Amino acid sequence: MDSKTVFELRNEAKNLEGISKLNKLTEALNLAQRLFSVEPYDEWIQKAFAYTLIDLSKYYIFNKNINQAGVYYNQLLLINFQEVDDIIESQKNFLRPKIDVNYTEVQKAEELSKNGNHRDALNIFKKLITENRLTELHHEAYGWVIYRYIKDKENELTSIQVRTFLRDYIDLKNERPSMLHSMILNFALHYSKDHSDFNLYNFFKLWNPLNLRNEDKKKQHFNDKEIPSLISRIFREFNEKDLSIDIDFLIENTDLNIGEDLNTWECFLDWDDLNTSVKIYTSTQKVLDLLREPYFWRLFNAYKENKKSELWNVFNKYNQTFSKYERSKWHSEILSIAERYMQETEEWRFLDFFKIWNPENLLDEDWKEVKKDNKVYKPLAIKCIKKTFEIIKTQNKEFSENWLIPIYSKAVQLYPNDEWLLRENALLLIKNNEFESAINIYRKLVLELGDKSYIWNEFSSCFKNKKDLKIGMLSKAIQLEKNEDFLGDIHLELAKTLFDNGLIENCIVELNSYKIHRELKGWRLSESFIEISNKTKNQNTNLKDNKSLYDKYIPIAELYAYEEIDWTEVILVDKWKNEGKERIAFTNGKTIDFSIGSRRFGLLKQSSIGKVYKFKLHKQEIKKEVEAKFAWMGKTTITDYKYIPLIVDKSEKPDWSILDDIYATIDYINTEKNIIHAITTDNKEVFFPKGKIQLQIGDFIKAKYYSKKVKDEIRIELKDIAKIDKENAVVHFSKIIAVIDGVNKEKNLFHYVGSATVQGIIRFTETDIIPEEGKFLEIFYTSKKHRTENRTIIKPIQINETEEINPKLIKSINGILVLKYKTSGGTVDFYDLDEDDMSYTSPDFGFVGDFYVPKNVLCENKITTNCNITATAIFSGDKWKIIKLEKV
């Protein structure tokens, strides 16, 4: 619908009377107002709106309701026409004396007020009020007179007088929202700064936040200076005066949305996450932020001026006031400075502050890293929960911070590779007696950090009532840590556990280890040591160390820690020295290979190549940034994997047995280097040193194999090599059904074709088969690339006659045989010969379509003219050749 519809509704109203006429005009007005709110400067919308207001003014004049007529007349006067419309102006002049009987007096008062004669202007309006002649039509004018007076005479008027005038203004029925209404609020803000008896908040409630204009909600600019929005200055004054305010009332009654104007104050762009790039602040969040921001600056200034007492009081008051309300930008900003300001001796304050602040109010942005000045900073949320954890860790009281556990769970989901987060989360779970959840975390941690003493020490805290596991975990921690400085508490914890479980002599060993090192360092002996020592002071031991204890309990702990990981069998395939230290390599022959120091596990100290072992392995994902295939694509991320051995055990399987079998034939022997070249059943070249087995070219072997990466090349390594009979080996090689397509008796050889790529020559001496064109053969073969030429060498290793036919190599056809003759000038067809030549010239070859007929076939069948035939053709590698035919 558009302005045309408004005019149509007005026309319909002309033929109506009474309430029906009013309803139709009201319908037209509602539509006109909607159109006008969207396009206030459209010429036809302005006219539609104006004529509807004129019609309604006349309707109410006719019904003697001058006040209501004046309301519509006032709206008419407020329309800002871009061009003068004579008809509308004449209608204004027509309506004015009928509506505004006091127009002359009001106009005089306005002129007096504008010229500074405020008292005379006020007297005119007082007279109109006394005589009950001040209609709502002139409330706007009276409001301006009041505003000019109190603004001009502010310093001369008493507070009571100013408040009386403001009350009189509030009681008026002028247009609201409006510039006048906003100017009155701005005056009240200014006045409140120097008059403590004037309560700005109470006035703001009377003024009614719903009357804010869009201009009052936005920053303004004057002389190239930015001026904060009126509403932000109002809210800041509430804070500076410490006024008691009803936040719920302000949220409910203050709408800070600005129509459809999506500016930077109302939204922000997250260029790192364009899927959710536009994030709209709700009106509630805007109200809360305008109320919260002043607290931020109060806190900032109190800290800057070192007013610590005020600082902590403002933090407490803020939390008491705002913690129950929803998240917002400035709520997070205040948390950020709390995290920075509550340091050292004041750090303890942060625990309660963060708890009351309510971590559920963390914004999504608070969980993201901050990039600034080419540096990356931890997310606010992570800094806060870590700070809270450190405070809790120093407290001896019983753990009661369950509220923190869900926040840690979210942090771990967002940053699953952060070791410290995982550990802190697990330690909190232990404090909360959620041992199973903590165990699940440590089972993940030991996969990556199984060589760290502190992980096993922390892990041991999960087992208060499981002696074997706790002793094993603590023993593992002691075994891993080479610096005795870090083992004091672990020795004591193990000593206490051993004592509680009746292992007194072992307990004394741990106490002695602790004591000797402390005394060596000149460190004080702890109360825990003295307490346990007193319990064992009448006991003795002949044990020199707890190695046997460690050897017994550590495997128990390891098996438990890695319980959910399956055993993987691998073979020790290589040993070498690296900077004087022996390393050994393992593989399963396919996808898994890794190397470790030979002393990493005691079981491997006397290991030998070929032995099969069982490992529990952790498959570690490694992401690498590499150059993309095309330069314009920049860099890309690839994923690689590394296998980390956790624990090892013996396997009962024979040496090399888990590797797959491979068959190969000897292709070449390098006698100078004693290296044998062989070709496998999948036609890969392999090399191995000439050993004790006597091998010749053409022999067959069976071996175990695995793949080994050398630089960028994948090599096949053969182990446990044995010579085998041809009959047992040949069936594993490639096989093809081929056809003999040519026999050369002069050179004692024939040619075969198995496919376009598999074909070759076989000498008579290489087989007992009597060759004939069209005979099918079963050929087992190998292939390899020629070293200098771009071609593949096919080498038959066994040839058998067969009744099997390859249908891709033979066809039955029929058609017209066209003979061809060779002449000195080239090749001619049968019908192109001269009659004199036909008597003695025999055809050289022929064609049936694309099928070639050689001369010997034509001679055998005594064919000298073109004719219809049926024939058998075979594929000769690049064309079809007819080997048999009959005339039809």
MARKOLKE-935274 format. One record per residue (C-alpha): residue in three letters; y, z, x. Coordinates in steps of 0.2 Angstrom, whole numbers, padded with zeros to 4 digits, always signed. Each point is the difference from the previous one (the first is absolute). Example, Ala and Ser with C-alpha at 12.3 -4.5 7.8 and 13.67 -1.06 7.14 Angstrom:
<pts>
ALA-0022+0039+0062
SER+0017-0003+0006
</pts>
This chain:
<pts>
MET+0000+0000+0000
ASP+0018-0004+0006
SER+0018+0001-0006
LYS-0004-0013-0013
THR-0011+0012-0009
VAL+0014+0013-0001
PHE+0011-0013-0009
GLU-0014-0004-0012
LEU-0002+0018-0005
ARG+0019+0002-0003
ASN+0000-0015-0011
GLU-0015+0008-0010
ALA+0010+0016-0002
LYS+0015-0009-0008
ASN-0010-0003-0016
LEU-0006+0019-0001
GLU+0008+0016-0006
GLY-0001+0018+0003
ILE-0014+0007+0011
SER-0009-0017+0001
LYS+0016-0007+0008
LEU+0001+0015+0012
ASN-0018-0002+0005
LYS+0001-0018+0004
LEU+0016+0003+0010
THR-0008+0014+0009
GLU-0015-0012+0005
ALA+0013-0012+0006
LEU+0009+0014+0010
ASN-0017+0006+0008
LEU-0004-0018+0006
ALA+0018-0003+0007
GLN+0000+0017+0009
ARG-0017-0005+0009
LEU+0006-0017+0005
PHE+0017+0008+0005
SER-0009+0013+0011
VAL-0009-0014+0010
GLU+0014-0013+0001
PRO+0017+0009-0004
TYR+0011-0015+0006
ASP-0009-0014-0009
GLU+0014-0008-0011
TRP-0011-0002-0016
ILE-0008+0016+0001
GLN+0017+0009+0002
LYS+0006-0010-0016
ALA-0016+0004-0010
PHE+0002+0019+0005
ALA+0018+0000-0004
TYR-0001-0009-0017
THR-0014+0012-0005
LEU+0011+0015+0004
ILE+0014-0007-0010
ASP-0011-0002-0015
LEU-0006+0018+0001
SER+0018+0006+0002
LYS+0005-0009-0016
TYR-0016+0006-0009
TYR+0005+0019+0004
ILE+0018-0003-0004
PHE-0005-0007-0017
ASN-0011+0015-0003
LYS+0015+0012+0006
ASN-0009+0006+0015
ILE+0014-0002+0013
ASN-0008+0011+0014
GLN-0016-0011+0000
ALA+0011-0016-0001
GLY+0009+0007+0015
VAL-0016+0002+0010
TYR-0004-0018-0001
TYR+0018-0005+0002
ASN+0000+0010+0017
GLN-0015-0009+0006
LEU+0008-0017-0004
LEU+0015+0005+0011
LEU-0012+0004+0014
ILE-0007-0018+0001
ASN+0007-0008+0016
PHE+0003-0018-0006
GLN+0002-0013+0014
GLU+0011-0010-0010
VAL+0012+0004-0015
ASP-0008-0004-0017
ASP+0015-0002-0012
ILE-0011+0003-0016
ILE-0007+0016+0007
GLU+0017+0006+0006
SER+0007-0003-0017
GLN-0014+0010-0008
LYS+0004+0014+0012
ASN+0018+0000-0006
PHE-0006-0001-0018
LEU-0011+0015+0002
ARG+0011+0011+0011
PRO+0012+0006-0014
LYS-0014+0002-0013
ILE-0010+0011+0013
ASP+0013+0008+0011
VAL+0014+0007-0011
ASN+0005+0011+0015
TYR+0000-0014+0013
THR+0019+0001+0004
GLU-0001+0018+0004
VAL-0016-0001+0010
GLN+0007-0015+0010
LYS+0016+0010+0003
ALA-0010+0015+0006
GLU-0010-0011+0012
GLU+0016-0007+0008
LEU+0007+0017+0002
SER-0017+0006+0009
LYS+0000-0015+0011
ASN+0018+0003+0005
GLY-0004+0018+0005
ASN+0008+0008-0016
HIS-0017+0009-0004
ARG+0007+0015-0010
ASP+0009-0012-0012
ALA-0016-0011-0002
LEU-0010+0016-0003
ASN+0012+0006-0013
ILE-0001-0017-0010
PHE-0019+0002+0000
LYS+0001+0019-0005
LYS+0011-0005-0015
LEU-0013-0013-0005
ILE-0013+0013+0001
THR+0010+0013-0010
GLU+0003-0013-0013
ASN-0018-0005+0000
ARG+0005-0018+0004
LEU-0010-0002+0016
THR-0014-0012-0004
GLU-0015-0004+0012
LEU+0009-0016+0003
HIS+0012+0009+0012
HIS-0012+0012+0008
GLU-0001-0011+0015
ALA+0019-0001+0002
TYR+0001+0019-0002
GLY-0013+0002+0013
TRP+0010-0010+0013
VAL+0015+0011-0004
ILE-0010+0015+0004
TYR-0007-0007+0016
ARG+0017-0006+0006
TYR+0007+0017-0003
ILE-0013+0012+0008
LYS-0002-0012+0015
ASP+0019+0000+0002
LYS+0003+0018-0003
GLU-0016+0007+0007
ASN+0009+0012+0012
GLU+0012+0007-0013
LEU-0013+0003-0014
THR-0010+0016-0001
SER-0019-0002+0001
ILE-0001+0005-0019
GLN+0013-0013-0004
VAL-0010-0014+0009
ARG-0017+0006-0008
THR+0009+0000-0017
PHE+0005-0018+0002
LEU-0017-0005+0006
ARG-0008+0008-0015
ASP+0013-0009-0011
TYR-0006-0016+0008
ILE-0018+0003-0002
ASP+0003+0003-0018
LEU+0007-0018-0002
LYS-0010-0014-0007
ASN+0006-0014+0012
GLU-0012-0014+0006
ARG-0013+0007+0013
PRO-0005-0005+0012
SER+0017-0006+0006
MET+0011-0001+0015
LEU+0010+0015-0008
HIS-0015+0010-0002
SER-0005-0002+0018
MET+0018+0003+0006
ILE-0001+0017-0009
LEU-0016+0004+0009
ASN+0007-0005+0016
PHE+0015+0011-0003
ALA-0012+0015-0004
LEU-0009-0003+0016
HIS+0016+0001+0010
TYR+0007+0015-0010
SER-0016+0010+0003
LYS+0001-0001+0019
ASP+0015+0012+0000
HIS-0003+0010-0016
SER-0016+0011+0001
ASP+0003+0005-0018
PHE-0003-0017-0006
ASN-0019-0004-0002
LEU-0003-0018+0003
TYR-0018+0000-0006
ASN+0005+0007-0017
PHE+0013-0013-0002
PHE-0012-0014+0005
LYS-0012+0005-0014
LEU+0015-0001-0013
TRP+0005-0016+0008
ASN-0018-0006-0003
PRO-0009-0009+0015
LEU-0005-0014-0012
ASN+0018-0006+0000
LEU-0001-0005+0018
ARG+0005-0018+0003
ASN-0009-0012+0012
GLU+0015+0002+0012
ASP-0002+0019+0000
LYS-0018-0002+0007
LYS+0004-0012+0015
LYS+0010+0001+0016
GLN+0017-0006-0001
HIS+0011-0008+0014
PHE+0019+0002+0002
ASN+0010-0006+0015
ASP-0016-0005+0009
LYS-0006+0018-0002
GLU-0016+0005-0009
ILE+0001+0013-0013
PRO-0015+0009-0007
SER-0004-0002-0018
LEU+0008+0012-0012
ILE-0016+0007-0006
SER-0005+0004+0018
ARG+0016+0009+0003
ILE-0002+0010-0016
PHE-0018+0005+0005
ARG+0006+0004+0018
GLU+0013+0012-0007
PHE-0013+0009-0010
ASN-0009+0004+0016
GLU+0016+0004+0010
LYS+0005+0012-0013
ASP-0018+0007-0002
LEU+0001-0002-0019
SER-0014+0004-0011
ILE-0006-0016-0007
ASP-0014-0006-0012
ILE-0009-0013+0010
ASP-0011-0005-0015
PHE+0016-0003-0011
LEU+0007-0011+0014
ILE-0016-0010+0002
GLU-0001-0002-0019
ASN+0018-0005-0003
THR+0005-0009+0015
ASP-0005-0018+0000
LEU+0003-0007+0017
ASN-0008-0017-0003
ILE+0013-0014+0001
GLY-0006-0013-0012
GLU-0009-0014+0009
ASP+0010+0001+0015
LEU-0013+0002+0014
ASN+0011+0005+0015
THR-0004+0009+0016
TRP+0004+0017-0007
GLU-0014-0002-0013
CYS-0014-0008+0010
PHE-0005-0003+0018
LEU-0011-0013+0008
ASP-0015+0004+0011
TRP-0002-0015+0011
ASP-0016+0006+0007
ASP-0008+0000-0017
LEU+0006-0014-0010
ASN-0013+0002-0013
THR+0010+0015-0006
SER+0016-0005+0007
VAL+0012+0005-0014
LYS-0001+0019-0004
ILE+0011+0005-0014
TYR+0007+0017-0001
THR-0001+0008-0017
SER+0015+0008-0008
THR-0008+0017+0002
GLN-0002-0003+0019
LYS+0018-0006+0001
VAL+0006+0016-0009
LEU-0011+0011+0011
ASP+0006-0009+0016
LEU+0018+0002-0004
LEU-0003+0019-0003
ARG-0011+0002+0015
GLU+0010-0010+0013
PRO+0014+0013+0001
TYR-0013+0013+0004
PHE-0005-0011+0015
TRP+0018+0000+0007
ARG+0002+0019-0003
LEU-0016+0002+0010
PHE+0006-0012+0013
ASN+0017+0008+0002
ALA-0007+0018+0000
TYR-0012-0005+0014
LYS+0014-0009+0010
GLU+0011+0015-0001
ASN-0014+0012+0004
LYS+0001+0010-0016
LYS-0018+0004+0000
SER+0000+0013-0014
GLU+0009-0012-0012
LEU-0012-0014+0006
TRP-0016+0010-0006
ASN+0008+0005-0016
VAL+0005-0018-0005
PHE-0018-0005+0004
ASN-0007+0013-0011
LYS+0012-0003-0014
TYR-0003-0019+0001
ASN-0019+0003-0002
GLN+0002+0012-0014
THR+0011-0013-0009
PHE-0008-0016+0003
SER-0018+0002+0005
LYS-0007-0002-0017
TYR+0009-0017-0002
GLU-0007-0017+0005
ARG+0000-0008+0016
SER+0016-0010+0007
LYS+0008-0006+0016
TRP+0011+0015+0003
HIS-0014+0012-0004
SER-0009-0007+0014
GLU+0015+0000+0011
ILE+0002+0018-0002
LEU-0018+0003+0004
SER+0003-0010+0016
ILE+0014+0011+0006
ALA-0010+0015-0005
GLU-0014-0006+0012
ARG+0013-0003+0014
TYR+0010+0016-0003
MET-0014+0013-0002
GLN-0005+0001+0018
GLU-0006+0013+0012
THR+0003+0017-0006
GLU+0005-0007-0017
GLU-0015-0011-0002
TRP-0009+0012-0011
ARG+0012-0004-0014
PHE-0007-0018-0002
LEU-0017+0005-0007
ASP+0007+0008-0016
PHE+0015-0013-0001
PHE-0012-0015+0001
LYS-0012+0009-0013
ILE+0014+0003-0012
TRP+0008-0017+0003
ASN-0017-0007-0006
PRO-0009-0013+0011
GLU-0004-0010-0015
ASN+0018-0005+0000
LEU-0002-0010+0016
LEU+0006-0018-0002
ASP-0011-0015+0005
GLU+0013-0003+0014
ASP-0003+0018+0006
TRP-0018-0005+0005
LYS+0006-0015+0010
GLU+0005-0001+0019
VAL+0018-0002+0003
LYS+0006-0014+0012
LYS+0017+0004+0008
ASP+0008-0006+0016
ASN-0016-0009+0005
LYS-0010+0016-0002
VAL-0013+0006-0012
TYR+0001+0017-0008
LYS-0013+0010-0009
PRO+0001+0000-0019
LEU+0010+0014-0008
ALA-0016+0006-0009
ILE-0011+0000+0015
LYS+0014+0010+0010
CYS+0001+0013-0015
ILE-0019+0003-0002
LYS-0003+0001+0019
LYS+0014+0013+0001
THR-0007+0010-0014
PHE-0017+0000+0008
GLU+0007+0007+0016
ILE+0008+0014-0009
ILE-0016+0004-0010
LYS-0010-0001+0017
THR+0011+0015+0007
GLN-0002+0011-0015
ASN-0014+0013+0000
LYS+0000+0003-0019
GLU-0013-0007-0012
PHE+0002-0018-0003
SER+0008-0004-0017
GLU+0008-0017+0002
ASN-0012-0010-0011
TRP+0015-0011-0005
LEU+0000-0008+0017
ILE-0018-0006+0000
PRO+0003-0015-0013
ILE+0016-0005+0010
TYR-0011-0001+0016
SER-0013-0010-0009
LYS+0013-0013-0005
ALA+0006+0000+0018
VAL-0017-0003+0007
GLN-0002-0015-0013
LEU+0016-0008+0006
TYR-0003+0004+0019
PRO-0019+0000+0002
ASN+0000-0002+0019
ASP+0012+0014+0003
GLU-0011+0013+0009
TRP+0012+0014-0002
LEU+0002-0002-0018
LEU-0019+0000-0002
ARG-0002+0015+0010
GLU+0014+0010-0008
ASN-0008-0005-0017
ALA-0017+0006+0005
LEU+0007+0017+0007
LEU+0009+0003-0017
LEU-0016-0004-0009
ILE-0009+0013+0011
LYS+0014+0013-0003
ASN-0003-0004-0019
ASN-0019+0002+0002
GLU-0003-0018-0005
PHE-0012-0002+0014
GLU-0010-0015-0006
SER+0017-0010-0001
ALA+0004+0005+0017
ILE-0017-0005+0007
ASN+0002-0017-0007
ILE+0016-0002+0009
TYR-0007+0006+0017
ARG-0015-0011-0002
LYS+0013-0014+0001
LEU+0010+0007+0014
VAL-0015+0003+0011
LEU-0003-0019-0001
GLU+0016-0004+0009
LEU+0003+0016+0009
GLY-0018+0007+0004
ASP+0005+0002+0018
LYS+0014+0012-0004
SER-0004+0018+0002
TYR+0013+0006-0013
ILE-0008-0010-0014
TRP-0017+0009+0002
ASN+0009+0016+0001
GLU+0009-0003-0016
PHE-0016-0007-0008
SER-0009+0016+0004
SER+0012+0009-0012
CYS-0009-0008-0015
PHE-0016+0010+0003
LYS+0003+0019-0003
ASN-0018+0003-0005
LYS-0010-0014+0009
LYS-0003+0008+0017
ASP-0009-0015+0008
LEU+0014-0012-0004
LYS+0014+0011+0005
ILE-0008+0004+0017
GLY-0003-0018+0003
MET+0017-0006-0005
LEU+0008+0013+0012
SER-0012-0004+0014
LYS+0004-0018-0002
ALA+0019+0004+0002
ILE-0004+0010+0016
GLN-0010-0014+0007
LEU+0013-0013-0003
GLU+0015+0010+0007
LYS+0002-0001+0019
ASN+0015+0011+0001
GLU-0004+0018-0002
ASP+0018+0004-0004
PHE-0003-0007-0018
LEU-0017+0009-0003
GLY+0005+0018-0002
ASP+0000+0001-0019
ILE-0015-0011-0001
HIS-0010+0012+0012
LEU+0005+0015-0011
GLU-0004-0008-0017
LEU-0017-0005+0007
ALA-0003+0017+0007
LYS+0004+0008-0017
THR-0012-0012-0009
LEU-0014+0003+0013
PHE+0003+0019-0002
ASP-0001-0001-0019
ASN-0016-0009+0001
GLY-0008+0011+0013
LEU+0001-0011+0015
ILE+0007+0014+0011
GLU-0003-0007+0017
ASN+0007-0016-0004
CYS+0015+0009-0007
ILE+0003+0009+0016
VAL-0001-0017+0010
GLU+0015-0006-0011
LEU+0010+0016+0002
ASN-0003-0001+0019
SER+0006-0018+0000
TYR+0016+0005-0009
LYS+0003+0015+0010
ILE-0002-0008+0017
HIS+0012-0014-0003
ARG+0013+0011-0008
GLU+0000+0012+0015
LEU+0000-0015+0011
LYS+0016-0006-0008
GLY+0008+0017-0002
TRP+0000-0001-0019
ARG-0002+0014-0012
LEU-0017+0003-0008
SER+0002-0001-0019
GLU-0004+0013-0013
SER-0014-0011-0007
PHE-0008+0001+0017
ILE+0002+0018+0002
GLU-0008+0003-0018
ILE-0015-0010+0004
SER-0002+0007+0018
ASN+0000+0017-0007
LYS-0015-0005-0012
THR-0010-0006+0015
LYS+0005+0012+0014
ASN-0017+0008+0001
GLN-0009-0017+0001
ASN-0004-0011+0015
THR-0006-0017+0004
ASN-0009-0010+0013
LEU+0006-0016-0006
LYS+0012-0010+0011
ASP+0006-0012-0013
ASN-0004-0006-0017
LYS-0005-0017+0004
SER-0017+0002-0008
LEU+0009+0006-0016
TYR+0011-0015+0000
ASP-0014-0012+0002
LYS-0009+0008-0015
TYR+0014+0001-0012
ILE+0011-0015+0004
PRO-0013-0013-0006
ILE-0001+0010-0017
ALA+0019-0001-0002
GLU+0001-0019+0005
LEU-0014-0005-0012
TYR+0009+0009-0014
ALA+0017-0008+0005
TYR-0008-0017+0000
GLU-0012+0002-0014
GLU+0006-0013-0011
ILE-0001-0014+0014
ASP-0016-0009+0002
TRP-0009-0002+0016
THR+0002-0017+0009
GLU-0013-0006+0013
VAL+0007-0009+0015
ILE-0007-0005+0017
LEU+0007+0005+0017
VAL+0003-0018+0008
ASP+0010+0003+0015
LYS+0006+0012+0013
TRP+0015-0002+0013
LYS+0012+0010+0010
ASN+0018+0001-0005
GLU+0011+0009+0013
GLY-0015+0009+0006
LYS-0006+0006-0017
GLU-0015-0007-0008
ARG+0002-0008-0017
ILE-0014-0006-0012
ALA+0001-0013-0014
PHE-0009+0000-0016
THR-0003-0013-0014
ASN-0010-0003-0016
GLY-0001-0019+0005
LYS+0012-0005-0014
THR+0016+0008-0005
ILE+0000+0017+0009
ASP+0004+0002+0018
PHE+0008+0014+0010
SER+0001+0008+0017
ILE+0002+0018+0006
GLY-0001+0010+0016
SER-0018+0004+0004
ARG+0003+0019+0000
ARG+0008+0000-0017
PHE-0016+0006-0008
GLY-0013+0010+0010
LEU-0014-0010-0008
LEU+0006-0015+0009
LYS+0001+0006+0018
GLN-0017-0006+0004
SER+0001-0016-0011
SER-0008-0017+0004
ILE+0004-0017-0005
GLY-0009-0006-0015
LYS-0002+0017-0008
VAL+0003+0002-0019
TYR+0011+0014-0006
LYS+0007+0007-0016
PHE+0018+0002-0002
LYS+0012+0006-0013
LEU+0015-0011+0001
HIS+0017-0001-0007
LYS+0007-0017-0003
GLN+0018+0001+0004
GLU+0012-0013-0007
ILE+0013-0006+0012
LYS+0015-0011-0006
LYS+0008-0011+0012
GLU+0016-0010-0001
VAL-0002-0018+0007
GLU+0010-0016+0000
ALA-0004-0010-0016
LYS-0008-0018+0002
PHE+0017-0007-0004
ALA+0016+0006+0009
TRP+0010+0000-0015
MET-0011+0012-0009
GLY+0004+0014+0013
LYS-0013+0013+0003
THR-0016+0004-0010
THR-0011+0015+0000
ILE-0019-0001+0003
THR-0013+0013-0001
ASP-0013+0004+0013
TYR-0013+0013+0001
LYS-0005+0013+0013
TYR-0016+0010+0000
ILE+0001+0018+0005
PRO-0016+0009+0004
LEU-0001+0018-0007
ILE-0017+0006+0003
VAL-0016-0007+0008
ASP-0019+0003-0002
LYS-0016-0008+0006
SER-0009-0014-0009
GLU-0019-0002+0000
LYS+0002-0019+0000
PRO-0006-0010+0015
ASP+0012-0007+0013
TRP+0010-0015-0007
SER-0009+0000-0016
ILE+0015+0001-0012
LEU+0007-0017+0007
ASP-0004-0016-0009
ASP-0013-0012+0007
ILE+0006-0017+0007
TYR-0009-0015+0006
ALA+0005-0013+0013
THR-0006-0014+0010
ILE+0004-0002+0019
ASP+0013-0014+0002
TYR+0005+0001+0018
ILE-0003+0011+0015
ASN+0014+0003+0013
THR-0010+0003+0015
GLU+0015+0004+0011
LYS+0006+0014-0011
ASN-0017+0005-0007
ILE+0007-0002-0018
ILE-0010-0007-0014
HIS+0008-0010-0014
ALA-0008+0000-0017
ILE+0003-0006-0017
THR-0003+0011-0015
THR-0007-0004-0017
ASP+0018-0001-0007
ASN+0005-0012+0014
LYS+0010+0012+0011
GLU+0000+0000+0019
VAL-0006+0016+0008
PHE-0001+0005+0018
PHE-0010+0013+0009
PRO-0005+0004+0018
LYS-0017-0006+0006
GLY-0012+0014+0000
LYS-0018+0004+0004
ILE-0006-0012-0014
GLN-0004-0017+0006
LEU+0009-0013-0011
GLN+0002-0019+0000
ILE+0011-0012-0010
GLY-0008-0002-0017
ASP-0008+0017-0001
PHE+0004+0012-0014
ILE+0005+0018+0000
LYS+0002+0014-0013
ALA+0013+0014+0003
LYS+0011+0013-0007
TYR+0018-0004-0001
TYR+0017+0006-0004
SER+0018-0007+0000
LYS+0012+0005+0014
LYS+0019-0003+0000
VAL+0006-0005+0017
LYS+0019-0003-0001
ASP+0002-0013-0014
GLU-0018-0006+0001
ILE-0015+0006-0010
ARG-0016-0001+0011
ILE-0018+0003-0005
GLU-0009+0012+0012
LEU-0019-0001+0001
LYS-0011+0015+0003
ASP-0019+0004+0000
ILE-0003-0019+0004
ALA-0018-0006-0002
LYS-0008-0018+0002
ILE-0009-0006-0015
ASP-0011-0015-0005
LYS+0008-0015-0007
GLU-0010+0001-0016
ASN+0007+0017-0004
ALA+0018-0004+0004
VAL+0003-0018-0006
VAL+0000+0005-0019
HIS+0016+0010+0003
PHE+0010-0015+0005
SER+0009-0013-0010
LYS-0011-0013-0008
ILE+0004-0017-0008
ILE-0010-0014-0008
ALA+0005-0016+0009
VAL-0004-0018-0001
ILE-0004-0012+0014
ASP+0013-0014-0002
GLY-0004-0010+0016
VAL-0013-0003+0013
ASN+0003-0007+0017
LYS-0017-0004+0008
GLU+0008-0007+0016
LYS+0009+0016+0004
ASN-0014+0011-0007
LEU+0010+0010-0012
PHE+0005+0001-0018
HIS+0015+0006-0010
TYR+0000+0012-0015
VAL+0013+0005-0013
GLY+0000+0017-0009
SER+0018+0000-0006
ALA+0017-0007+0006
THR+0001+0013+0013
VAL-0019+0003+0005
GLN-0007-0015+0008
GLY-0006-0006+0017
ILE-0013-0008+0011
ILE-0018+0005+0004
ARG-0010-0007+0014
PHE-0018-0005-0002
THR-0005+0012+0013
GLU+0008+0015-0010
THR-0012-0002-0014
ASP-0017-0006-0005
ILE+0007-0008-0016
ILE-0002-0019-0002
PRO+0018-0005-0006
GLU+0003-0011-0015
GLU+0016-0004-0009
GLY+0001+0010-0016
LYS-0012+0013+0006
PHE+0006+0018-0004
LEU-0001+0014+0013
GLU+0002+0019-0001
ILE+0011+0004+0015
PHE+0004+0018+0006
TYR+0016-0001+0011
THR+0014+0008+0009
SER+0018-0006+0002
LYS+0014+0004+0012
LYS+0017-0007+0004
HIS+0002-0012+0014
ARG+0010+0008+0014
THR+0011-0014+0003
GLU-0001-0012-0015
ASN+0005+0004-0018
ARG-0018-0002-0007
THR-0015+0011-0004
ILE-0017-0002+0010
ILE-0015+0001-0011
LYS-0016+0005+0009
PRO-0017-0001-0010
ILE-0012+0014+0005
GLN-0014-0005-0011
ILE-0004-0016-0010
ASN-0013-0002-0013
GLU-0005-0014-0012
THR+0002+0005-0018
GLU-0003-0006-0018
GLU+0016+0008-0005
ILE+0014-0013-0004
ASN+0019+0003+0002
PRO+0007-0009-0016
LYS+0017+0000+0009
LEU-0007-0012+0013
ILE-0010-0013-0011
LYS+0004-0011-0015
SER-0008-0013-0010
ILE+0012-0014-0005
ASN+0000-0018-0008
GLY+0013-0014+0000
ILE+0005-0017+0008
LEU-0003-0002+0018
VAL+0014-0009+0008
LEU-0005-0008+0017
LYS+0012+0000+0015
TYR+0000-0012+0015
LYS+0008+0002+0017
THR+0009-0016+0006
SER+0012-0003+0015
GLY+0014+0003-0012
GLY-0006+0016-0007
THR-0011+0005-0015
VAL-0003-0011-0015
ASP-0009+0002-0017
PHE-0015-0011-0005
TYR+0011-0011-0012
ASP+0013-0003+0014
LEU-0013-0009+0011
ASP+0001-0019+0002
GLU-0015-0010-0007
ASP-0005-0006+0017
ASP-0001+0018+0007
MET-0011+0007-0014
SER-0016-0008+0005
TYR-0001+0009+0017
THR+0010+0016-0001
SER-0008+0016-0005
PRO+0011+0015-0006
ASP+0005+0013+0012
PHE+0002+0014-0012
GLY+0004+0003-0018
PHE+0008+0013-0013
VAL-0005+0006-0017
GLY+0017+0007-0005
ASP+0004+0012+0014
PHE-0018+0002+0006
TYR-0004-0009+0016
VAL-0016-0011+0002
PRO-0004-0003+0019
LYS-0007-0017+0006
ASN-0018+0006+0003
VAL-0002+0005-0018
LEU+0006-0017-0006
CYS-0012-0008+0012
GLU-0015+0010-0005
ASN+0004-0005-0018
LYS+0004-0018+0004
ILE+0016+0000-0009
THR+0012-0014+0003
THR+0011-0001-0015
ASN+0009+0012-0011
CYS-0011+0008-0013
ASN-0003+0016-0011
ILE-0010+0013+0008
THR-0006+0018-0002
ALA+0000+0011+0016
THR-0002+0017+0009
ALA+0015+0005+0010
ILE+0003+0015+0012
PHE+0015+0008+0006
SER+0004-0004+0019
GLY+0014+0012+0003
ASP+0015-0010-0005
LYS-0008-0013-0012
TRP-0015-0004-0010
LYS-0013-0012+0007
ILE-0014-0009-0010
ILE-0017+0001+0008
LYS-0011-0007-0014
LEU+0004-0013-0013
GLU-0008-0012-0013
LYS+0006-0015-0009
VAL+0002+0001-0018
</pts>
